[in-house]
Amino acid sequence: MASHRRPKQPGRARVTVLTATAAAAVALSAHSASAAPGQPGKDEVKAKVDALYEEAEHATEKANQAKERQEKLEKEIGLLQDQVARGQEELNQLRSTLGSMASAQYRTGGMDQSVALFLSGDPETYLDKASTLQQLTGRQVEAVQKIQAKQRSLAQQRQEAAGKLADLDATRKELGEKKKASQGKLAEAQSLLNTLTAQERQQLKDEDSRASRSEAARADLGSVKASGRAGAALEAAKTKLGYAYVSGATGPSAYDCSGLTQWAYKQAGVSISRTTYTQVNDGTRIGRSQLQPGDLVFFYSDLHHVGLYAGNGTVLHASNPRGGVKYESINNMPFQFGVRV
């Protein structure tokens, strides 16, 4: 007959040992699942990725600067080329006028040899001789001088255009290099993130979201409310909370740091420049104690990052590809100064 006696329960000390052993086994199992031997852990990966994002953003702002210069040069070259084309047309008309004078002179008694030589030879060399001009009539002298001035003007414009074309070529090369550098850093960061498990990547995302919500609540507790055009810019930026960070993007569905600030101020009816390096000059520089909501805030010694001050020690900015547009403590980055637009 089977015994129904209950098995003896383990003592309290034995339960404690077993519980500790099980917990250690779970922790070891979790660690083994999240980080293979030799692989960096979540926090180390995050630190390395953030450093790479910062390097990528530095290259992005340099690329933005090169792109802005490229667009400016293209406009200037286009204007110069138009001026050269119009100048050549005017020069052809002046030569035609002088030719008509010569034809009329020929019909009335023979063409002046000075005019004939001018029309058939090298006018630049010929006109430098004062004796030549003395042999021409008053109207002919005036026409020849106009041609000479126009030729010199055209030569200068062509030389200027050639210099800008060479500058444009160098700028395009620089733009390509900076884009490549930025993309390389972003690819390296993504490769590091891919070493984490899906669960760890989600944990990083959740941590960012919680931190952003916490900073948003903190900003709302600020005693100074946004007003004027700075306030309007901040309110516009708030509508993009959670949007993606993309290098070189200016909206409406993705932004980089200076792209967001430029877009936000545009919604407030204010035009500011494209890059962090030029936005620093789009207003009056102020210290941290003077900051008001909507002011531009710049970070890092080389000024490669910008955001909008949200109040109470909080910044709203396009952070990086992982965090996107979010709130963040002003203390998380090396603050340099603010700019009131």
C-alpha positions in Angstrom: 0.0 0.0 0.0 1.4 3.4 -1.1 2.4 5.8 1.6 0.6 9.2 1.7 3.1 10.8 4.0 4.1 14.3 2.8 7.8 14.6 1.9 9.8 16.5 4.4 9.9 20.3 3.5 13.4 21.9 3.2 14.5 24.2 5.9 14.6 28.0 5.7 18.3 28.0 5.1 18.1 25.5 2.3 15.3 27.5 0.6 17.5 30.6 0.7 20.4 28.8 -0.9 18.2 27.3 -3.6 16.6 30.7 -4.3 19.9 32.4 -4.6 21.3 29.6 -6.9 18.2 29.9 -9.1 18.5 33.6 -9.4 22.2 33.4 -10.3 21.4 30.8 -12.9 18.7 33.1 -14.4 21.0 36.1 -14.4 23.8 34.1 -16.0 21.4 32.7 -18.6 20.1 36.3 -19.4 23.6 37.6 -19.7 24.6 34.7 -22.0 21.6 35.3 -24.2 22.3 39.1 -24.5 26.0 39.2 -25.0 28.2 36.5 -26.5 31.7 36.1 -25.2 33.8 39.0 -26.3 30.8 41.1 -27.4 30.2 44.5 -25.7 27.1 44.8 -23.5 24.1 47.1 -24.1 25.5 50.1 -22.1 28.9 49.9 -23.8 27.2 49.6 -27.3 25.0 52.6 -26.5 28.1 54.7 -25.5 30.0 53.7 -28.6 26.9 54.3 -30.9 26.3 57.7 -29.4 30.0 58.7 -30.0 29.6 57.6 -33.6 26.4 59.5 -34.0 28.2 62.6 -32.8 31.0 62.1 -35.3 28.4 61.5 -38.1 26.5 64.7 -37.2 29.7 66.7 -37.3 30.3 65.4 -40.8 26.6 66.0 -41.7 26.9 69.7 -40.7 30.0 70.1 -42.8 28.2 68.5 -45.7 25.3 70.8 -45.2 27.7 73.7 -45.3 29.3 72.4 -48.5 25.9 71.9 -50.1 24.9 75.5 -49.2 28.1 76.8 -50.7 27.5 74.7 -53.8 24.1 76.1 -54.3 25.3 79.7 -53.8 28.2 79.1 -56.3 25.8 77.6 -58.9 23.6 80.7 -58.7 26.6 83.1 -59.0 28.0 81.2 -61.9 24.6 81.2 -63.7 24.4 85.0 -63.3 28.0 85.5 -64.5 27.4 83.2 -67.6 24.3 85.3 -68.4 26.3 88.5 -68.1 29.0 87.1 -70.4 26.4 86.1 -72.9 24.8 89.5 -72.9 28.2 91.2 -73.0 29.2 89.2 -76.0 26.0 90.2 -77.7 26.7 93.9 -77.0 30.2 93.5 -78.2 29.0 92.0 -81.5 26.6 94.9 -81.9 29.4 97.4 -81.3 31.6 95.7 -83.8 28.7 95.7 -86.3 28.2 99.5 -85.7 31.9 100.1 -86.4 31.7 98.0 -89.5 28.8 100.0 -90.7 30.8 103.2 -90.3 33.6 101.6 -92.3 31.3 100.6 -95.0 29.8 104.0 -95.3 33.3 105.5 -95.3 34.4 103.1 -98.1 31.4 104.1 -100.2 32.1 107.8 -99.9 35.8 107.7 -100.7 37.6 104.7 -99.4 37.9 103.0 -96.0 40.3 104.5 -93.5 43.3 102.1 -93.2 43.1 102.4 -89.4 39.5 101.1 -89.4 40.3 98.4 -91.9 43.3 97.2 -89.8 41.1 97.2 -86.7 38.4 95.1 -88.2 40.7 92.5 -89.8 43.4 92.3 -87.1 43.9 92.0 -83.3 42.0 94.9 -81.8 43.4 94.5 -78.3 47.0 95.0 -79.6 46.0 97.6 -82.2 44.0 99.8 -79.8 46.9 100.2 -77.4 48.6 102.4 -80.0 47.5 106.0 -79.4 48.6 106.9 -83.0 45.9 104.6 -84.3 43.1 106.4 -82.5 44.4 109.8 -83.8 43.7 108.6 -87.3 40.0 107.8 -86.6 37.0 110.2 -86.6 35.3 111.1 -83.4 32.4 108.7 -83.8 34.9 105.9 -84.7 37.1 106.6 -81.7 34.0 106.4 -79.4 32.9 103.1 -80.9 36.4 101.6 -80.7 36.8 102.6 -77.0 33.4 101.0 -76.2 34.5 97.8 -77.9 37.8 97.9 -75.9 36.0 98.5 -72.6 33.5 95.7 -73.3 36.3 93.2 -74.3 38.1 93.9 -71.0 34.9 93.6 -69.0 34.1 90.2 -70.7 37.7 89.0 -70.0 37.3 89.8 -66.3 33.9 88.1 -66.1 35.1 85.0 -67.8 38.1 84.8 -65.5 35.8 85.2 -62.4 33.5 82.5 -63.8 36.4 80.2 -64.3 37.5 80.7 -60.7 34.1 80.0 -59.4 33.8 76.9 -61.5 37.0 75.6 -60.0 35.7 76.5 -56.5 32.4 74.7 -57.3 34.3 71.6 -58.4 36.3 71.5 -55.1 33.1 72.1 -53.1 31.3 69.2 -54.8 34.2 67.0 -54.0 34.1 68.1 -50.3 30.4 67.5 -50.2 30.9 64.0 -51.5 33.6 63.3 -48.9 31.6 64.6 -46.0 28.5 62.6 -47.0 30.6 59.5 -47.3 32.1 60.1 -43.9 28.7 60.6 -42.3 27.3 57.6 -43.9 30.3 55.5 -42.8 29.8 56.5 -39.2 26.1 55.8 -39.3 26.7 52.4 -40.9 29.3 51.6 -38.2 26.8 52.6 -35.5 24.1 50.4 -37.0 26.5 47.4 -37.1 27.1 47.9 -33.4 23.4 48.0 -32.7 22.9 44.9 -34.6 25.1 43.0 -32.1 22.4 43.5 -29.5 19.3 41.4 -29.2 15.9 42.7 -30.4 15.0 42.9 -26.7 18.0 45.1 -25.9 17.4 47.4 -28.8 13.8 47.8 -27.6 15.1 48.6 -24.1 17.3 51.4 -25.5 14.4 52.8 -27.4 12.1 52.6 -24.3 14.8 54.3 -22.2 15.0 57.2 -24.7 11.2 57.5 -24.8 10.9 57.6 -21.0 13.7 60.2 -20.7 12.0 62.4 -23.4 8.7 62.2 -21.6 10.3 63.1 -18.3 12.1 66.1 -19.8 8.8 67.2 -21.5 7.1 67.2 -18.2 10.0 69.1 -16.6 9.8 71.7 -19.4 6.1 72.2 -18.8 6.9 73.0 -15.2 9.0 75.9 -16.2 7.8 79.3 -15.0 8.5 81.2 -18.2 6.2 80.4 -21.1 7.2 80.6 -24.8 6.0 83.8 -26.6 6.6 85.7 -29.8 8.3 84.2 -32.7 10.6 82.1 -30.6 7.5 80.7 -28.9 5.9 80.0 -32.2 9.0 78.2 -33.4 9.1 76.0 -30.3 5.4 75.2 -30.7 6.0 74.2 -34.3 8.9 71.9 -33.3 6.7 70.2 -30.7 4.5 68.9 -33.5 7.5 67.0 -34.8 8.2 65.2 -31.5 9.0 61.5 -32.3 9.9 62.2 -36.0 12.9 60.6 -37.5 16.4 62.0 -37.6 18.0 61.8 -41.1 21.3 63.5 -42.1 20.7 66.4 -44.4 16.9 66.4 -43.9 14.8 69.6 -43.5 11.3 68.1 -43.2 8.5 67.6 -43.4 8.9 63.9 -42.3 12.5 63.8 -41.1 15.1 66.3 -39.9 18.7 66.8 -38.8 19.4 69.2 -36.0 19.8 72.4 -37.9 17.1 71.3 -40.4 14.6 71.2 -37.5 15.5 74.6 -36.1 15.4 76.2 -39.6 12.0 74.5 -40.3 10.6 75.5 -36.9 11.5 79.2 -37.3 10.1 79.2 -40.9 6.8 78.2 -39.5 7.0 81.3 -37.2 7.6 83.5 -40.3 11.3 83.9 -39.7 14.0 82.9 -42.2 17.3 81.6 -40.6 20.2 79.9 -42.4 20.8 76.2 -42.9 23.7 75.1 -40.8 24.8 75.3 -37.2 27.9 77.2 -38.3 25.7 80.0 -39.7 22.8 79.9 -37.4 25.1 81.0 -34.6 25.1 84.4 -36.4 21.3 84.6 -36.9 20.7 86.5 -33.7 22.2 87.8 -30.5 24.3 85.4 -28.4 23.2 84.9 -24.8 24.4 82.9 -21.8 22.6 80.0 -20.1 21.0 82.2 -17.4 19.3 84.3 -20.1 17.7 81.5 -22.1 14.0 81.6 -22.8 11.8 79.0 -24.5 12.4 79.0 -28.3 16.0 80.3 -28.2 18.5 78.4 -30.2 21.0 76.5 -28.1 24.4 75.3 -29.4 26.5 72.4 -28.2 30.1 71.1 -28.5 33.2 73.2 -29.0 32.9 73.0 -32.8 29.2 74.0 -32.6 28.0 71.0 -34.7 24.7 70.6 -32.8 21.7 72.9 -32.2 18.3 72.6 -30.6 15.5 74.8 -29.3 15.4 75.6 -25.6 12.2 74.2 -24.1 12.4 75.8 -20.7 13.5 74.6 -17.2 16.8 73.1 -18.4 15.3 71.1 -21.2 16.1 71.1 -25.0 13.9 70.0 -27.9 16.1 68.8 -30.7 16.6 66.3 -33.6 19.0 64.2 -31.6 20.3 61.2 -33.6 19.0 58.3 -35.7 18.1 56.3 -32.6 16.3 59.0 -30.6 14.9 61.2 -33.4 13.2 64.4 -32.4 12.9 64.4 -28.6 13.3 66.3 -25.3 16.6 66.1 -23.5 18.3 67.6 -20.5 20.6 70.5 -21.5 23.1 68.9 -19.2 23.5 65.8 -21.4 25.6 67.7 -23.9 28.4 70.4 -23.6 26.4 73.6 -23.8 28.2 76.6 -25.5 25.8 79.5 -25.7 22.3 80.4 -26.9 21.1 82.7 -29.7 18.0 84.8 -29.6 16.7 85.2 -33.1 
